[in-house]
C-alpha cells in the first residue's frame, strides 16, 4: 500500500503527516468510546481499563500486530519493532505523561493525594504482566500460552476492577451530564473510521521507521523505542494534558499507569495468539537487545509509584525526577547509536 515510501525524505514526511492524522482519529475514537461507556453506565474504572484503554492504546496494538504479520518477510520484526515500541511507549507513558500532567496543571502550588491503593494495585498488575513477558521471552519463543496468560492477566485485572467498583459503589455519570453527547450511529461511525485510519496509519509509520533505520544505519529497535514509541503515545499524552488542564490531575496521572497494563497484556498478548493460529507454531523471540529496555520499565514504574504514593502528596517539582529518569533512558539510547 505504501510502496511510494522508498527513500529517507519520503519516510520522514510520511512519519510526520501520518502521526498528525493518527492523533486526530485517536482523539475522535477516544471521545466516541468514552461517550459509549457513559451511555452504557459503565463504572469509571472499568471504562478506563477497557474502552478508554483501547482508544489510547490502539496505535501500540496496531504496531505490535503489524510487526507480527511482518515476520513472514522479517523474522525479527516483533522483537525489533513490536516489543521496543511497547517498551519505549511504556517508559514514555509512565514518566513523561505524569510529568507533563503535573506541569500542565494550572496553579502555583499543587499537592496531589492520589489513591494509594489504586496506584499500588496498578503497579503490581503491571510488574506481574511485565515479569510474565520477560519469562516467556527468555524461552526463545513466545508460545500460545504466553499470549493466553498475558490476556488472562488483563481479564483478571478488569474483573478485579469490577469487584472493587461494586464494593465501593462508585458514582457513574449519566449521559445527560456529558459535555458533548453523541448518537449511537455517530459513535459507530467514529469507531470504524478511527480504527481503520489508525491501523492504516501505523502500517505507514512502521514502514517509514524501517526505512529510516536502514538509510541512517541505525538498529530498528533504537528507532522504534524513540520515534515510533513517541508517535504512538501522542493520543495518551494529549488526553492526559487535557484532563490536567481541566483540573483532573489525579485521573490524568493514574490513567497513564493503567493504560500500560493494556499495552503489555493485550497489545503483545493478542498478537502472540494470532501468530500461533495463523502460522501453527510459536513466535520466535530474542530479548537480548531489549533487556535494558525492560529494566527501564521496572525502574520507571518504581520511580513513578514512589512519587505518587508519598504521604505528603505529589508536587510539581516531583516531575523533574521523572524527567531526569527519562533523560537517563534517552541517554542510553543515544549511547547505543554512538557505538555504531
C-alpha positions, 0 to 999 in steps of 0.5 A: 500500500505504501510502496511510494515510501522508498527513500529517507525524505519520503519516510520522514514526511510520511512519519510526520503527516501520518502521526498528525492524522493518527492523533486526530482519529485517536482523539475522535475514537477516544471521545466516541468510546468514552461517550459509549461507556457513559451511555452504557453506565459503565463504572469509571474504572472499568471504562478506563481499563477497557474502552478508554484503554483501547482508544489510547492504546490502539496505535501500540496494538496496531504496531505490535500486530503489524510487526507480527504479520511482518515476520513472514518477510522479517523474522525479527520484526516483533522483537525489533519493532513490536516489543521496543515500541511497547517498551519505549511507549511504556517508559514514555507513558509512565514518566513523561505523561505524569510529568507533563500532567503535573506541569500542565496543571494550572496553579502555583502550588499543587499537592496531589493525594492520589489513591494509594491503593489504586496506584499500588494495585496498578503497579503490581498488575503491571510488574506481574504482566511485565515479569510474565513477558520477560519469562516467556521471552527468555524461552526463545519463543513466545508460545500460545500460552504466553499470549493466553496468560498475558490476556488472562492477566488483563481479564483478571485485572478488569474483573478485579476492577469490577469487584472493587467498583461494586464494593465501593459503589462508585458514582457513574455519570449519566449521559445527560451530564456529558459535555458533548453527547453523541448518537449511537450511529455517530459513535459507530461511525467514529469507531470504524473510521478511527480504527481503520485510519489508525491501523492504516496509519501505523502500517505507514509509520512502521514502514517509514521507521524501517526505512529510516533505520536502514538509510541512517544505519541505525538498529530498528529497535533504537528507532522504534523505542524513540520515534515510533514509541513517541508517535504512538503515545501522542493520543495518551499524552494529549488526553492526559494534558487535557484532563490536567488542564481541566483540573483532573490531575489525579485521573490524568496521572493514574490513567497513564499507569493503567493504560500500560497494563493494556499495552503489555497484556493485550497489545503483545498478548493478542498478537502472540495468539494470532501468530500461533493460529495463523502460522501453527507454531510459536513466535520466535523471540530474542530479548537480548537487545531489549533487556535494558529496555525492560529494566527501564520499565521496572525502574520507571514504574518504581520511580513513578509509584514512589512519587505518587504514593508519598504521604505528603502528596505529589508536587510539581517539582516531583516531575523533574525526577521523572524527567531526569529518569527519562533523560537517563533512558534517552541517554542510553539510547543515544549511547547505543547509536554512538557505538555504531 
